[in-house]
Amino acid sequence: MYEVMVSWEHPDALTDQPAFIRDFAAIWRAAEKVVYSRTLEQPSSDRTRVERRFDPQAVGAMKSAAIGDLSIGGPRLAAEAIKAGLVDEWQLFFVPVLIGGGTPIFPRAARERLALSEQRRFGSGTVFLRYRTA
C-alpha cells in the first residue's frame, strides 16, 4: 500500500489527475504516517516512520493522543486493528467489479454491530458507506 501511495509525494506528477485525487494526495502528504513493514528499510516520504510490527497498545495510545482522525490502509493492517477493537468508524467503497480473490479485510471471526451514518452513490456505480461502531 505504501509503495503505491508514496507516488503522491510529488504533486507535479499528479497534474493530470482529477481534483479529488490531488486533494487526497495533499492530505496524505501533510499527514504523519506510520508504515508497518518487515522489509522497508527507509521511508521515501516526509513525516513517515517505519515500524516492524503492529502493536495494538501503541496504536491505541496513538489513537488516544490524536487530535484528528487516524486512517488505516491495507487489508492485513485493517484486520489487525479490527481484531484489536481499535476501529470505531468504517468507510467502505464498494466498486462494481468482481475479482474473486484477494486478501480479506475482515478477520474471520470478526463481528461488529454497525450504525449507518452516511451513504453516497456515484455515477460509476460505486457506493460509499460510512458506519460507526454501535
C-alpha positions as CSV (number, residue, x, y, z in Angstrom):
1,M,0.0,0.0,0.0
2,Y,2.8,2.4,1.0
3,E,4.7,1.9,-2.3
4,V,1.5,2.8,-4.3
5,M,0.7,5.9,-2.2
6,V,4.2,7.3,-2.0
7,S,3.9,8.4,-5.6
8,W,1.6,11.1,-4.1
9,E,4.6,12.7,-2.5
10,H,5.3,14.6,-5.8
11,P,2.4,16.9,-6.6
12,D,3.7,17.7,-10.1
13,A,3.3,14.0,-11.1
14,L,-0.5,14.4,-10.3
15,T,-1.3,17.3,-12.6
16,D,-3.3,15.0,-15.0
17,Q,-5.3,13.5,-12.1
18,P,-8.9,14.6,-11.1
19,A,-9.2,17.3,-8.4
20,F,-10.4,14.8,-5.7
21,I,-7.2,12.7,-6.2
22,R,-5.0,15.8,-5.9
23,D,-6.9,16.9,-2.8
24,F,-6.5,13.5,-1.2
25,A,-2.8,13.4,-2.1
26,A,-2.3,16.8,-0.4
27,I,-4.0,15.4,2.8
28,W,-1.7,12.4,2.6
29,R,1.5,14.5,2.2
30,A,0.5,16.6,5.2
31,A,-0.2,13.6,7.4
32,E,2.1,11.9,9.9
33,K,2.4,8.3,8.6
34,V,3.4,5.0,10.2
35,V,4.3,2.2,7.8
36,Y,4.2,-1.3,9.2
37,S,6.7,-3.3,7.2
38,R,9.2,-6.1,7.8
39,T,11.1,-5.3,4.6
40,L,11.1,-1.5,4.1
41,E,14.4,-0.1,5.3
42,Q,13.8,3.7,5.0
43,P,10.6,5.6,4.0
44,S,10.8,7.8,0.9
45,S,8.2,10.3,2.0
46,D,8.2,13.1,4.6
47,R,6.6,12.7,8.0
48,T,6.9,8.9,7.8
49,R,8.3,6.3,10.2
50,V,8.7,2.6,9.8
51,E,7.6,0.1,12.4
52,R,8.4,-3.6,12.2
53,R,5.3,-4.9,13.8
54,F,1.7,-3.8,14.7
55,D,1.5,-3.2,18.4
56,P,-2.2,-2.7,19.4
57,Q,-1.2,-0.9,22.7
58,A,1.0,1.6,20.9
59,V,-1.7,2.2,18.2
60,G,-4.3,2.6,21.0
61,A,-2.1,5.2,22.7
62,M,-1.6,7.0,19.3
63,K,-5.4,7.0,18.9
64,S,-6.0,8.4,22.4
65,A,-3.5,11.2,21.8
66,A,-4.7,12.1,18.3
67,I,-6.4,15.4,17.8
68,G,-7.8,14.3,14.5
69,D,-8.7,11.1,12.6
70,L,-6.4,8.2,12.1
71,S,-6.8,6.2,8.9
72,I,-5.7,2.7,8.1
73,G,-4.8,1.4,4.6
74,G,-4.3,-2.2,3.6
75,P,-6.3,-5.3,4.4
76,R,-3.8,-7.0,6.7
77,L,-3.3,-3.9,8.8
78,A,-7.0,-3.2,8.9
79,A,-7.7,-6.8,10.1
80,E,-5.2,-6.4,12.9
81,A,-6.8,-3.1,14.0
82,I,-10.3,-4.7,13.8
83,K,-9.2,-7.7,15.9
84,A,-7.7,-5.3,18.5
85,G,-11.0,-3.3,18.7
86,L,-9.4,-0.1,17.5
87,V,-11.8,0.7,14.7
88,D,-14.8,2.9,15.6
89,E,-15.6,4.2,12.1
90,W,-15.8,2.3,8.8
91,Q,-15.6,3.9,5.4
92,L,-16.2,1.4,2.7
93,F,-16.3,1.9,-1.0
94,F,-18.0,-0.9,-3.0
95,V,-16.8,-0.9,-6.6
96,P,-18.9,-2.8,-9.1
97,V,-16.1,-5.1,-10.2
98,L,-15.9,-8.8,-9.1
99,I,-12.4,-10.1,-8.7
100,G,-13.0,-13.4,-7.0
101,G,-9.9,-13.3,-4.8
102,G,-7.5,-11.2,-2.8
103,T,-6.7,-10.6,0.8
104,P,-9.8,-10.3,3.0
105,I,-10.1,-7.1,5.1
106,F,-12.3,-8.6,7.8
107,P,-10.8,-11.1,10.2
108,R,-12.5,-14.5,10.0
109,A,-14.1,-14.3,13.5
110,A,-15.0,-10.6,13.4
111,R,-18.4,-9.5,14.5
112,E,-19.3,-5.8,14.9
113,R,-22.6,-4.1,15.2
114,L,-22.5,-1.0,13.0
115,A,-24.8,2.0,12.6
116,L,-25.0,3.6,9.1
117,S,-24.1,7.3,9.3
118,E,-23.7,8.2,5.6
119,Q,-24.2,6.7,2.1
120,R,-23.4,8.0,-1.3
121,R,-23.8,6.6,-4.8
122,F,-21.6,7.7,-7.7
123,G,-22.4,7.7,-11.4
124,S,-19.9,4.8,-11.9
125,G,-22.0,2.6,-9.7
126,T,-19.5,2.8,-6.8
127,V,-21.2,3.1,-3.4
128,F,-19.7,4.7,-0.4
129,L,-20.9,3.7,3.1
130,R,-19.8,5.2,6.4
131,Y,-20.6,3.4,9.6
132,R,-19.9,4.0,13.3
133,T,-19.3,1.0,15.5
134,A,-22.5,0.7,17.5
